[in-house]
Amino acid sequence: MESQEFEKESVMSENEELKILGIEKFDRAEWVFQFDEDEPVVIAWSNSKDDPGDLSFMLKADSGSNIIFKSNDGRRTFKIFARRMPDERRAELDEIQKKEEELLNKINGSTEE
């Protein structure tokens, strides 16, 4: 019983938060992409009023992972894709990770004493 009351309170607070933020929940939705002020292009829609669902994209870390959107006139293309990280960026991230590990080791070492 308490669980149901907590769920109701959580839903109410989420709905109140969305209202405060000016976010409108849709019972049915279309997902679109748009170039500048061109007419939006529909790429997906919900079929059910009861469960409008979500739209998710997953790109894997390989050369075959990409999403391509073309404008209505076909002159512009918007791409989201995976690529191999350049060596320079890898070195930067490795250095950041090394510093984080050193800091964690210092912190953990000082709490063990």
Stockholm file with secondary structure:
# STOCKHOLM 1.0

chainA/1-113         MESQEFEKESVMSENEELKILGIEKFDRAEWVFQFDEDEPVVIAWSNSKDDPGDLSFMLKADSGSNIIFKSNDGRRTFKIFARRMPDERRAELDEIQKKEEELLNKINGSTEE
#=GR chainA/1-113 SS CHHHHHHHHHHHHHHHHHHHHTCCCCSSCEEEECSTTSCCEEEEECCCSSCCCCCCCCCCSSTTCEEEEECTTSSCEEEEECCCCCHHHHHHHHHHHHHHHHHHHHHHHHHHC
#=GC SS_cons         CHHHHHHHHHHHHHHHHHHHHTCCCCSSCEEEECSTTSCCEEEEECCCSSCCCCCCCCCCSSTTCEEEEECTTSSCEEEEECCCCCHHHHHHHHHHHHHHHHHHHHHHHHHHC
//
